[in-house]
């Protein structure tokens, strides 16, 4: 199991020095935007940066320098009172808007941020700061706001109170209202370099072998969050099984596919089905992306033989045909989750969809 602290408790940020410098330059300019939209893939450190910025501002922006120099980092000590209160969810000038509970027993979160979660933002930001010069709201994530919640946030962005700061975290900014995007300073974080993900895996999962850490770093595609989630879910072994099944194409080993589907689709399997569906769609998407980058070299293998398999399948059918297969399978898995279809049949259907094109093209 990993020992990763939640973003509000994390004192370290890796791989985003340039983004941090953008924030520091804006702060030092004296014209700090009242709203920031921090964008990028899931699991790369957006929320960690948001809390890092919030603590910095609540602590007075690093405090005065003896020589009047601008602060060189957003970091404040984990022993600082502001750090401790933010970590304990006890800072009076910081509010965090997330998905609320769907039931009174607090066993299940809502699927979205509703207007009741967002309605109090304006009044909170309008209050006189209790401990310093700023009131701050973090929305994690803004993508999860429904239309009414988004409109409530938009009203605040249109007429922001003085010394109020809103930090919106977004994995898919295209889903947000254009009017929200236009009223925020956008800061896009890039996926982490593979070597940083590997280093973080070594720190948080020292039980993993060096080869497994390297493989999970490739599967994570620059997201330490995704790499750790896959490690927790046994995603690397599942990925190896998926690729080994695909290596039998153009004629799948159907008994092996049935056995695999039986195991991951049974009710007691928990999140295995979701992990498998994500990995299979990712593999197909990577194959399509590789086909669109002719001449840029072969994919870096996670499982021996998969690069040759990708080359073989791309040679057997057109890129457009494989794109259609990826779209069809992605829709199949989405429908399975939405309307509770038979998971085994959906998984079998996905593998057979790949096989039909591979066999038709091999004739």
ZATORSE-135202 format. One line per 5 residues: their letters; for each residue x, y, z of C-alpha. Coordinates in Angstrom, 2 decimals, m for minus. Each point is the difference from the previous one (the first is absolute). Layout:
! residues N
A> X/Y/Z  ... .
***
This chain:
! residues 363
XXXXX> 0.00/0.00/0.00  1.21/3.54/m0.73  0.53/2.69/2.61  m0.86/3.01/m2.15  m1.35/2.91/2.06 .
XXXXX> m3.10/1.78/m1.33  0.71/3.29/m1.80  m0.98/2.16/2.99  2.69/m1.75/2.07  2.72/m0.18/m2.65 .
XXXXX> 3.01/2.26/0.53  1.75/m0.98/m3.23  m0.70/0.62/m3.67  1.99/m1.67/m2.76  0.47/0.85/m3.64 .
XXXXX> m1.95/3.27/m0.12  2.64/2.60/0.73  m0.94/2.05/m3.06  m3.66/0.17/1.03  0.98/1.01/3.52 .
XXXXX> 2.16/2.78/m1.41  m2.95/1.33/m2.00  m1.97/0.32/3.23  2.90/1.63/1.83  0.53/2.52/m2.81 .
XXXXX> m3.71/0.89/0.03  0.08/0.44/3.77  3.11/2.18/m0.09  m1.47/2.17/m2.76  m2.60/1.38/2.42 .
XXXXX> m2.80/m0.87/m2.45  m0.89/m3.46/1.16  m3.05/m1.45/m1.84  m3.05/m0.66/2.14  m0.60/m3.39/m1.67 .
XXXXX> 2.30/m2.73/m1.29  m0.95/m2.99/m2.12  2.59/m2.74/0.57  m0.30/m2.54/m2.84  1.60/m3.27/m0.98 .
XXXXX> m0.46/m3.78/0.14  m1.10/m1.68/3.20  2.59/m0.98/2.55  2.85/2.32/m0.98  m0.12/2.41/2.97 .
XXXXX> m2.67/2.63/m0.81  m1.68/m0.21/3.40  3.38/m0.09/1.73  0.92/3.24/m1.77  m3.38/1.54/0.87 .
XXXXX> 0.48/m0.64/3.73  3.61/1.13/m0.24  m1.15/3.31/m1.47  m2.80/0.36/2.56  2.37/m0.52/2.92 .
XXXXX> 2.48/2.47/m1.48  m2.65/2.71/m0.34  m1.56/m0.67/3.41  3.45/0.18/1.59  0.54/3.47/m1.45 .
XXXXX> 1.77/m0.84/m3.22  3.18/m1.22/1.55  0.37/3.00/2.25  2.29/2.99/m0.45  3.56/m0.60/m1.13 .
XXXXX> 2.93/1.67/1.75  1.24/1.29/m3.35  m3.40/0.52/m1.65  0.49/m2.99/m2.31  m2.96/m1.77/m1.56 .
XXXXX> m0.79/m3.41/1.52  1.70/m2.88/m1.82  m2.48/m2.73/0.96  m3.61/m0.50/0.98  1.05/m2.46/2.68 .
XXXXX> m0.57/0.67/3.67  1.23/m2.23/2.77  m2.18/m2.91/1.10  0.46/1.37/3.53  m1.58/3.32/m0.95 .
XXXXX> m3.39/0.60/1.71  m1.65/0.68/m3.37  1.28/m3.32/m1.38  m1.30/m1.89/3.03  m3.44/1.64/m0.08 .
XXXXX> m0.43/m0.58/m3.74  1.03/m3.64/0.39  m2.53/m0.40/2.83  m2.80/1.68/m2.01  m0.11/2.68/2.66 .
XXXXX> 1.05/3.26/m1.66  m2.78/2.57/0.27  0.96/1.77/m3.25  0.12/m3.07/m2.23  m3.04/m1.81/m1.38 .
XXXXX> 0.22/m3.09/m2.23  m2.89/m0.87/m2.31  m0.20/m3.68/m0.94  m2.71/m2.52/m0.74  m2.28/m0.38/3.01 .
XXXXX> m1.44/m3.14/1.52  m2.89/m1.67/m1.79  m1.42/m1.56/3.17  m0.38/0.87/3.68  2.32/m2.83/1.06 .
XXXXX> 2.81/1.53/m2.08  0.81/m3.24/m1.80  m0.30/1.23/m3.58  1.01/3.24/m1.72  m2.19/1.76/m2.53 .
XXXXX> 0.99/m0.36/m3.63  0.30/3.78/m0.37  0.40/3.26/1.89  m3.50/1.40/0.44  m1.16/3.55/0.57 .
XXXXX> m0.33/m0.60/3.76  3.74/m0.69/0.11  0.83/3.22/m1.85  m2.68/2.42/1.19  1.92/1.24/3.05 .
XXXXX> 3.17/0.98/m1.89  m1.01/3.63/m0.53  m0.96/0.65/3.60  3.11/m1.77/1.29  2.32/2.08/m2.17 .
XXXXX> m1.80/3.22/0.96  0.70/m0.44/3.70  2.86/1.87/1.62  3.02/m2.33/0.18  0.29/m1.51/3.46 .
XXXXX> 3.75/m0.58/0.07  1.60/2.12/m2.68  m0.57/1.91/m3.18  m1.64/m2.61/m2.27  m2.95/m2.37/m0.24 .
XXXXX> 0.56/m2.99/m2.31  m2.22/m2.61/m1.61  1.35/m3.13/m1.72  m2.38/m1.89/m2.33  1.15/m3.58/m0.53 .
XXXXX> m0.88/m0.71/m2.66  m1.83/2.64/m2.00  m0.79/m2.62/m2.68  m2.40/m1.64/2.44  m2.27/3.04/0.40 .
XXXXX> m3.47/m0.34/m1.47  m1.51/2.91/m1.92  m1.58/1.68/3.02  3.17/m0.26/2.07  2.03/1.40/m2.90 .
XXXXX> m2.37/2.96/m0.30  0.35/0.69/3.75  3.79/0.05/m0.38  m0.26/2.20/m3.08  m1.90/2.66/1.95 .
XXXXX> 2.86/0.24/2.48  2.60/0.14/m2.77  m1.87/2.84/m1.68  0.11/2.18/3.13  2.79/m1.34/2.19 .
XXXXX> 0.27/1.45/3.51  3.19/1.82/0.96  2.88/m2.21/1.17  m1.88/m3.11/m1.07  1.73/m2.82/m1.85 .
XXXXX> m1.62/m2.91/m1.82  2.05/m2.98/m1.15  m1.79/m2.32/m2.42  1.52/m3.41/m0.72  m0.90/m1.50/m3.37 .
XXXXX> 0.92/m3.25/m1.72  m2.02/0.91/m3.12  m0.39/3.79/m0.29  m1.95/m0.39/m3.25  m2.93/m1.21/2.09 .
XXXXX> m0.22/3.30/1.89  m2.15/2.93/m1.02  1.98/2.28/m2.34  m0.98/2.92/2.24  1.66/m1.70/2.97 .
XXXXX> 3.17/m0.70/m1.97  0.16/3.58/m1.24  m0.13/1.42/3.54  2.90/m2.08/1.33  3.73/0.17/m0.57 .
XXXXX> 0.79/m3.38/m1.49  3.00/m2.03/1.15  0.55/m3.32/m1.77  2.13/m2.67/1.65  1.77/m2.52/m2.21 .
XXXXX> 0.27/m3.73/0.69  2.96/m0.85/2.19  3.16/m1.32/m1.65  0.22/m3.78/0.18  3.10/0.13/2.19 .
XXXXX> m1.83/2.08/2.63  m2.93/m2.43/0.06  2.47/m2.86/0.43  1.73/1.83/2.87  m3.31/0.68/1.72 .
XXXXX> m1.04/m3.63/m0.40  3.29/m1.04/1.60  m0.76/2.30/2.94  m3.66/m0.91/0.49  0.13/m3.66/m1.09 .
XXXXX> 3.45/m1.34/0.95  m1.49/m3.52/m0.13  m0.18/0.16/m3.81  2.83/m1.33/m2.11  1.98/2.38/m2.19 .
XXXXX> m1.51/m1.55/m3.14  m3.53/0.35/1.36  0.59/3.65/0.89  1.26/0.69/m3.51  m3.02/m1.76/m1.53 .
XXXXX> m2.47/1.86/2.25  1.67/3.29/m0.90  m0.69/m0.69/m3.68  m3.60/m0.98/0.72  m0.44/3.11/2.15 .
XXXXX> 0.91/2.29/m2.92  1.41/2.70/2.25  m2.56/m0.42/2.80  1.30/m1.25/3.33  m3.60/m0.22/1.17 .
XXXXX> m0.91/m2.35/m2.84  3.16/m2.08/0.47  m0.69/m0.43/3.71  m3.66/m0.83/m0.60  0.99/m2.68/m2.51 .
XXXXX> 2.53/m1.38/2.46  m2.67/m0.21/2.72  m2.49/m1.66/m2.36  2.44/m2.56/m1.41  m0.22/1.86/m3.30 .
XXXXX> 3.42/m1.04/m1.26  m0.80/m3.72/0.21  m3.39/0.65/m1.64  1.69/1.94/m2.80  2.41/m2.86/m0.60 .
XXXXX> m2.93/m2.42/m0.22  m1.83/2.25/m2.47  3.02/0.31/m2.28  0.76/m3.73/0.18  m3.59/m0.71/m1.09 .
XXXXX> 0.31/2.48/m2.87  3.28/m1.60/m1.06  m2.02/m3.06/m1.12  m1.71/2.08/m2.72  m1.25/m0.34/m2.71 .
XXXXX> m1.64/m3.00/1.71  m0.47/0.60/3.69  0.51/m2.75/2.54  m3.72/0.01/0.82  0.16/m2.34/3.03 .
XXXXX> 2.60/2.30/1.52  m2.10/3.09/m0.80  m3.07/m1.62/1.63  2.00/m0.91/3.10  1.36/3.54/0.25 .
XXXXX> m3.47/1.52/m0.44  m1.47/m2.36/2.62  2.57/1.13/2.54  m0.12/3.76/m0.47  m3.77/0.34/m0.58 .
XXXXX> m1.33/m1.88/3.01  m1.74/2.19/2.63  2.61/m0.61/2.70  2.80/1.14/m2.32  m0.54/3.62/1.06 .
XXXXX> 1.71/2.51/m2.30  1.77/m2.58/m2.17  m2.45/0.45/m2.85  0.44/3.79/m0.01  3.77/m0.38/0.05 .
XXXXX> m0.05/m2.49/m2.88  m2.34/2.16/m2.09  2.23/3.02/0.56  3.15/m1.93/m0.92  m1.46/m1.60/m3.13 .
XXXXX> m1.29/3.37/m1.25  3.37/1.58/0.80  1.85/m2.70/m1.94  m2.22/0.49/m3.06  0.33/3.80/0.25 .
XXXXX> 3.78/m0.32/0.19  m0.02/m2.22/m3.08  m2.08/2.60/m1.90  2.28/2.83/1.16  3.04/m1.96/m1.08 .
XXXXX> m1.57/m0.58/m3.41  m0.46/3.75/m0.39  3.67/0.68/0.73  1.59/m1.87/m2.88  3.76/0.20/m0.01 .
XXXXX> 0.33/1.02/3.67  1.14/m3.42/1.21  m1.65/m2.92/1.72  m1.84/0.19/3.30  1.93/m0.71/3.17 .
XXXXX> m1.03/m3.47/1.06  m1.51/m0.87/3.35  m0.45/m3.65/m0.99  2.45/m1.74/m2.31  m1.40/m0.35/m3.51 .
XXXXX> m2.67/2.71/0.17  1.87/2.37/m2.30  0.10/m2.66/m2.73  m3.67/m0.75/0.66  m0.90/3.67/m0.50 .
XXXXX> 1.97/0.11/m3.24  m1.73/m3.17/m1.20  m3.51/1.25/0.77  0.64/3.42/m1.53  1.25/m1.69/m3.16 .
XXXXX> m3.08/m2.25/m0.11  m2.67/2.74/0.06  m0.22/3.73/m0.53  0.43/2.55/2.77  m3.61/1.09/m0.52 .
XXXXX> m1.22/m3.56/0.57  1.95/m0.33/3.24  m1.26/3.39/1.12  m3.56/m1.25/m0.53  0.79/m3.10/2.07 .
XXXXX> 1.37/2.14/2.83  m3.07/2.24/m0.08  m2.38/m2.97/m0.04  1.71/m1.76/2.91  0.23/3.21/2.04 .
XXXXX> m3.76/0.46/m0.48  m0.65/m3.63/0.98  1.84/0.41/3.29  m1.66/3.36/0.73  m3.45/m1.54/m0.55 .
XXXXX> 0.90/m2.97/2.19  0.70/2.33/2.91  m2.97/2.27/m0.67  m2.78/m2.58/m0.39  1.56/m3.01/1.78 .
XXXXX> 0.38/m2.33/m2.97  1.40/m3.51/0.43  3.69/0.74/0.53  1.28/m3.32/m1.29  m1.94/0.32/m3.25 .
XXXXX> 1.22/3.57/m0.46  3.61/m1.04/0.52  m0.34/m2.95/m2.35  m1.63/2.30/m2.55  2.94/2.39/0.23 .
XXXXX> 2.59/m2.70/m0.68  m2.10/m1.50/m2.80  m0.37/3.44/m1.62  3.80/0.22/m0.21  0.21/m3.58/m1.29 .
XXXXX> m2.58/0.55/m2.76  2.00/2.82/m1.54  3.31/m1.81/0.42  m1.38/m3.18/m1.62  m1.78/1.84/m2.81 .
XXX> 3.13/1.90/m0.82  2.22/m3.13/0.11  m1.98/m1.87/m2.67 .
***
